[in-house]
């Protein structure tokens, strides 16, 4: 079973299978990820693959928060309450440029650069490493034989 983020676990009961109307549960989740939104041009959203007990498979796009919003909130939450000196060491001002009026500490060019890097990843392992996973964590997933990893890697 996939270890789901807490924010997805608490809202999963809000989704139903369009075929049989059963409430979705953790057992039916095949995978979660990030993809370009089908509703919002030039936005990325979280999604999950779900296989219902009735046999219907669906991709659910979580459009209530874009990846950009999620990252912005995480950075803001992380940097709240820390000193200005520490914040400058985390994201040096010379790299960010002029102070932006938004709550995000990530500049548009940094965001676009990261998205370009992620799109250039040919392998799932490279994608995880770009997101900050250590090589040992990626190797552990492969070594432990997690079914979802191998299914995803093999295009199943």
The 8 nearest C-alpha neighbors of each residue, nearest first, counted from 0:
[[1, 2, 26, 25, 28, 29, 147, 146],
 [2, 0, 3, 30, 28, 29, 147, 25],
 [1, 3, 0, 4, 25, 5, 8, 30],
 [4, 2, 1, 5, 8, 7, 25, 31],
 [3, 5, 7, 6, 8, 2, 9, 1],
 [6, 4, 8, 7, 9, 3, 10, 2],
 [5, 7, 9, 4, 8, 10, 3, 11],
 [8, 6, 10, 5, 4, 9, 11, 3],
 [9, 7, 5, 11, 10, 6, 3, 4],
 [8, 10, 7, 6, 11, 5, 12, 13],
 [11, 9, 7, 12, 8, 13, 6, 14],
 [10, 12, 8, 13, 7, 14, 9, 23],
 [13, 11, 14, 10, 22, 23, 24, 9],
 [14, 12, 11, 10, 15, 22, 23, 9],
 [13, 15, 12, 23, 11, 22, 16, 10],
 [16, 14, 22, 20, 23, 21, 17, 13],
 [15, 17, 20, 18, 21, 19, 23, 22],
 [16, 18, 20, 19, 15, 21, 55, 57],
 [17, 19, 16, 20, 55, 53, 21, 15],
 [18, 20, 21, 16, 17, 53, 15, 55],
 [21, 19, 16, 15, 17, 18, 22, 23],
 [22, 20, 15, 16, 19, 23, 51, 17],
 [21, 23, 15, 12, 14, 20, 16, 24],
 [24, 22, 15, 14, 12, 21, 11, 16],
 [23, 25, 26, 27, 11, 22, 12, 28],
 [26, 24, 27, 28, 23, 8, 11, 0],
 [27, 25, 24, 28, 0, 29, 1, 23],
 [26, 28, 50, 49, 25, 51, 24, 29],
 [29, 27, 49, 25, 26, 30, 48, 50],
 [30, 28, 48, 49, 27, 50, 147, 31],
 [31, 29, 48, 47, 28, 32, 147, 1],
 [32, 30, 47, 46, 48, 45, 29, 33],
 [31, 33, 46, 45, 47, 34, 30, 44],
 [32, 34, 45, 44, 46, 43, 35, 31],
 [35, 33, 43, 44, 36, 45, 32, 46],
 [36, 34, 43, 42, 44, 37, 41, 33],
 [35, 37, 43, 38, 39, 44, 42, 34],
 [36, 38, 39, 35, 40, 60, 42, 34],
 [39, 37, 36, 40, 62, 42, 35, 60],
 [40, 38, 36, 42, 37, 41, 43, 35],
 [39, 41, 42, 38, 36, 37, 35, 43],
 [40, 42, 39, 43, 35, 36, 37, 38],
 [43, 41, 40, 36, 39, 35, 65, 44],
 [42, 44, 35, 36, 34, 66, 65, 33],
 [45, 43, 65, 66, 33, 36, 34, 62],
 [44, 46, 33, 61, 32, 60, 34, 66],
 [47, 45, 60, 61, 59, 32, 31, 33],
 [46, 48, 31, 59, 30, 58, 32, 49],
 [49, 47, 58, 29, 30, 28, 57, 59],
 [48, 50, 28, 27, 57, 56, 29, 58],
 [51, 49, 56, 27, 55, 54, 28, 57],
 [50, 52, 53, 54, 55, 27, 49, 56],
 [51, 53, 54, 50, 27, 55, 21, 19],
 [54, 52, 51, 55, 19, 18, 50, 21],
 [55, 53, 52, 51, 50, 56, 18, 19],
 [56, 54, 51, 53, 50, 57, 18, 52],
 [55, 57, 50, 49, 51, 54, 58, 48],
 [58, 56, 49, 48, 59, 55, 50, 16],
 [57, 59, 48, 47, 49, 60, 46, 56],
 [60, 58, 47, 46, 57, 61, 48, 49],
 [59, 61, 46, 62, 45, 58, 47, 44],
 [62, 60, 45, 46, 63, 44, 59, 64],
 [61, 63, 64, 60, 44, 65, 45, 36],
 [62, 64, 61, 65, 44, 60, 45, 68],
 [65, 63, 62, 68, 69, 66, 61, 44],
 [64, 66, 44, 68, 67, 43, 62, 69],
 [65, 67, 69, 44, 68, 43, 70, 64],
 [66, 68, 65, 70, 69, 71, 43, 42],
 [69, 67, 71, 65, 66, 70, 64, 72],
 [68, 70, 66, 72, 71, 67, 73, 65],
 [71, 69, 73, 67, 72, 68, 66, 74],
 [70, 72, 68, 103, 74, 69, 73, 75],
 [73, 71, 75, 69, 70, 74, 76, 68],
 [72, 74, 70, 76, 75, 71, 77, 69],
 [75, 73, 77, 71, 76, 72, 78, 70],
 [74, 76, 72, 78, 77, 73, 79, 71],
 [75, 77, 73, 79, 74, 78, 72, 71],
 [78, 76, 74, 75, 79, 73, 80, 81],
 [77, 79, 75, 76, 81, 74, 80, 86],
 [80, 78, 76, 81, 77, 75, 74, 82],
 [79, 81, 78, 82, 77, 76, 83, 75],
 [82, 80, 79, 78, 85, 83, 86, 77],
 [81, 83, 85, 84, 86, 80, 78, 79],
 [82, 84, 86, 85, 87, 81, 88, 80],
 [85, 83, 87, 82, 86, 88, 81, 89],
 [84, 86, 88, 82, 87, 83, 89, 81],
 [87, 85, 83, 89, 88, 84, 90, 82],
 [86, 88, 91, 84, 90, 85, 89, 83],
 [89, 87, 85, 86, 91, 90, 84, 83],
 [88, 90, 86, 87, 91, 85, 78, 84],
 [89, 91, 87, 88, 86, 92, 95, 94],
 [92, 90, 87, 93, 88, 94, 89, 95],
 [93, 91, 95, 94, 96, 87, 90, 97],
 [94, 92, 96, 91, 95, 97, 90, 87],
 [95, 93, 92, 91, 96, 90, 106, 109],
 [96, 94, 92, 93, 106, 91, 97, 105],
 [97, 95, 93, 94, 92, 98, 106, 99],
 [98, 96, 99, 95, 92, 93, 94, 106],
 [97, 99, 96, 100, 95, 92, 104, 101],
 [98, 100, 101, 97, 102, 103, 104, 106],
 [99, 101, 98, 102, 103, 97, 104, 106],
 [102, 100, 103, 99, 104, 98, 105, 71],
 [103, 101, 104, 100, 75, 71, 99, 72],
 [104, 102, 71, 105, 101, 75, 74, 106],
 [103, 105, 106, 102, 74, 75, 71, 90],
 [106, 104, 103, 109, 110, 107, 95, 71],
 [107, 105, 109, 108, 95, 110, 104, 103],
 [106, 108, 110, 109, 111, 105, 112, 95],
 [107, 109, 111, 106, 110, 112, 105, 95],
 [110, 108, 112, 106, 107, 111, 113, 105],
 [109, 111, 107, 113, 112, 108, 114, 106],
 [112, 110, 108, 114, 113, 109, 107, 115],
 [111, 113, 109, 115, 110, 114, 108, 116],
 [114, 112, 116, 110, 115, 111, 117, 109],
 [113, 115, 117, 111, 116, 112, 118, 110],
 [116, 114, 118, 112, 113, 117, 111, 119],
 [117, 115, 113, 119, 114, 118, 112, 120],
 [116, 118, 114, 119, 120, 115, 126, 113],
 [119, 117, 115, 116, 120, 114, 121, 126],
 [118, 120, 116, 117, 121, 115, 114, 126],
 [121, 119, 117, 118, 126, 122, 125, 116],
 [120, 122, 119, 123, 125, 126, 118, 124],
 [123, 121, 125, 124, 120, 126, 152, 127],
 [122, 124, 126, 125, 127, 152, 121, 120],
 [123, 125, 127, 122, 126, 128, 137, 134],
 [126, 124, 128, 122, 123, 127, 120, 129],
 [125, 127, 123, 129, 124, 128, 120, 117],
 [128, 126, 130, 124, 129, 132, 125, 123],
 [127, 129, 132, 125, 131, 130, 126, 133],
 [130, 128, 126, 131, 127, 125, 117, 132],
 [131, 129, 127, 128, 132, 126, 117, 125],
 [132, 130, 128, 129, 133, 127, 126, 134],
 [133, 131, 128, 127, 130, 136, 134, 137],
 [132, 134, 136, 135, 128, 131, 137, 127],
 [133, 135, 137, 136, 138, 132, 128, 124],
 [134, 136, 138, 133, 137, 139, 132, 140],
 [137, 135, 139, 133, 138, 134, 132, 140],
 [138, 136, 134, 140, 139, 135, 124, 141],
 [137, 139, 135, 141, 136, 140, 142, 134],
 [138, 140, 142, 136, 141, 137, 143, 135],
 [141, 139, 137, 143, 138, 142, 145, 136],
 [140, 142, 138, 139, 144, 143, 137, 145],
 [143, 141, 139, 144, 140, 138, 145, 137],
 [144, 142, 140, 141, 145, 139, 138, 146],
 [145, 143, 142, 141, 146, 140, 149, 148],
 [144, 146, 148, 147, 143, 140, 141, 149],
 [147, 145, 149, 148, 144, 150, 151, 0],
 [146, 148, 150, 149, 145, 151, 30, 29],
 [149, 147, 151, 146, 145, 150, 152, 141],
 [148, 150, 152, 146, 151, 147, 153, 145],
 [151, 149, 155, 147, 153, 152, 148, 146],
 [152, 150, 154, 148, 153, 149, 155, 147],
 [151, 153, 149, 150, 154, 148, 123, 155],
 [154, 152, 150, 151, 155, 149, 148, 147],
 [155, 153, 151, 152, 150, 149, 148, 147],
 [154, 150, 153, 151, 152, 149, 147, 148]]
